[in-house]
Structure formats: C-alpha cells, structure tokens
Amino acid sequence: MEISLMKELVFGHKNPDTDAIVAAKAFSYLENKLGAETEAVALGAPNEETKFVLDHFDEATPRVITSAKDEVEAVMLVDHNEAQQSVDDIAQLQVTHVVDHHRIANFETAAPLFYHAEPLGCCSTIIYKLFKQNEVEVPAKLAGLMLSAIISDTLLFKSPTTTPQDEKAVKELAEIAGVDYETYGLAMLKAGTNLGSKTEEELITSDAKSFEMGGKTVRIDQVNTVDLDEVFAREDALRAAIEKQNKENGYDLFLLMVTNILNSDTRLLVIGEPQEAVAKAFNVKIVDNKLDLPGVVSRKKQVVPPLEKAF
C-alpha cells in the first residue's frame, strides 16, 4: 500500500467504546471541514452499545486497523494519549493532534502538536466545543452520534465524571438531532448490557485498558449490566478467562468492574497480585476475590486514582 504524506488517520483507543469511535468520526469531519485530509478508523470492532448507536443513526462502521505506518506518516488521537492504549506502531508515527479527557501518561512527541485536553465527562463534548469555536455546523446525524457518546461516557449523567458542559452539550445536540435523549439514552445503555451472547473472553476484553502502577501492569475492564447476579453466575468461567489473559499478556493484576447502570453500584472481581493494594485503595476487605463498591461507576475517576495512590 502506498503511504500518503497528506492524509492522516484519526482514531480512539483500543477496545473502543462509543466515545472512541464517535469522537474519531466527529473530529475527522471537523478537521476535513477545516481543510485537512483525514479518515476516521478504529482500533477494534464496535461493542453492542456502539452497534446500536451506528444502526440507529444509519452510520457506517469504521474500518479496523492494527497498524498505521504502512498507510500514513501522521495520525490524530482522540479519547486517549497513552501509548499502550494506542495503535501498535504509534512510536513510528507523528502525532499531530490529540483531543482527550483523560490523564496524560506515557506520552511524548518529537515535534510540536495541537493538544486539547479538558476534564470533562466525554471527549465528544470537547469536540462539540471545537465545532462551535470554529463555527462549523454539526449535521443532524453526527449530532445524534455525539450525544450518544456523551450519554455513554456519563451513564446518562449518573457518572461523577459528568459536568454541566456535558449535560448542556447533550441537550443542544438532541435539538439538532431531533432526539428525546432520555428515552433514547436509556434504550442505548440497555442495548450495551445484552451480555448473554458474549463469551467470557469477550466480556473481559470488550472495554479493557492497561495501566502502569508501581511497576505493575494493571488491567481494568468494565462491563455494564442491569443484573449483577446474571454476570456473576458465570464467575468460574470469568476467573479462568482472566487468569488466561494474565498469563498470556503479562498482566500482574486484573480488575473486572461489573457495574449496574440502574443503581450505579459496582462489584469488582480481582484476579492477580498485589490484592492488598486494591483493598487499601478502597478500604474494603476482599472476600473470595470480590468486593462491592456502592456508587462507583467511573473507572477514570473512582477506580484508577485510588489505585494509583495505593500503589
């Protein structure tokens, strides 16, 4: 394949959630309107929730890539910045743009770049602000996709990561898209909890991210559900799948967050070591590799920070 010196690829993190895929589409559209030549791609197939969103708005699924160097010299990152969450050959590419709402870690560039980060509930909220700043109109279909991403990341405003800017963006985008965001949002979130057809391996990898903490590799996956017991009925198989992942990928510690989107509670399955760091982080005793975390729904704000402090 011939390498394009002009075109850039835009993508979110590995194991993409709705925001990772939508933010790439939205930022690519904006950059193209501003004169760039970009294509939105994904670093993995869409999950059930994202499939629901793409189908609802009759939007094409982005093509999936595992490397980019054979296509382009430069890329734009959305919804992530950490190298381990990015495309495999990220070190061989020039990163020209980053739009993100996460911590900054394991990230550096050789050349100056556009970097826009804000502590908002969703990357698509930031991108919506960039549309307004650049006076670019958001098409109705894209507005629907973007409000879906914000609802997904904020769990329909139940997550502590939610800000007034996220809520304002959803309401404005809903007007553009002609969507009743509350009715639609709940249907969308429930679509993502259809777990019966998924294998244990799919469940523990669908929304997993790796973090380096205290010299250890900590893998954290989150599964949304409306019934914790339904998921934990498969506990033995989930444990076996996690142990296999740890062994094959060198993860020291794997945390499976199973979050009830109806009452905003999470049960954590902890496999690997050091488990005492997890107990210390949440000041809760671990019983049979499990602990309950009432009111915890956000990996970014309620799980990763206390773990980093404990490590």
Sequence and secondary structure as in RCSB ss.txt:
>XXXX:A:sequence
MEISLMKELVFGHKNPDTDAIVAAKAFSYLENKLGAETEAVALGAPNEETKFVLDHFDEATPRVITSAKDEVEAV
MLVDHNEAQQSVDDIAQLQVTHVVDHHRIANFETAAPLFYHAEPLGCCSTIIYKLFKQNEVEVPAKLAGLMLSAI
ISDTLLFKSPTTTPQDEKAVKELAEIAGVDYETYGLAMLKAGTNLGSKTEEELITSDAKSFEMGGKTVRIDQVNT
VDLDEVFAREDALRAAIEKQNKENGYDLFLLMVTNILNSDTRLLVIGEPQEAVAKAFNVKIVDNKLDLPGVVSRK
KQVVPPLEKAF
>XXXX:A:secstr
   EEEEEEEE  SS  HHHHHHHHHHHHHHHHTT  EEE BSS   HHHHHHHHHTT     B S  TTTEEEE
EEES   GGGS TTGGGSEEEEEEESS   S   SS  EEEE   S HHHHHHHHHHHTT    HHHHHHHHHHH
HHHHTTTTSTT  HHHHHHHHHHHHHHT  HHHHHHHHHHHTT  TTS HHHHHHTTEEEEEETTEEEEEEEEEE
S HHHHHTTHHHHHHHHHHHHHHHT SEEEEEEEETTTTEEEEEEEES HHHHHHHHT   BTTEEEETT   II
IIIHHHHHHH 
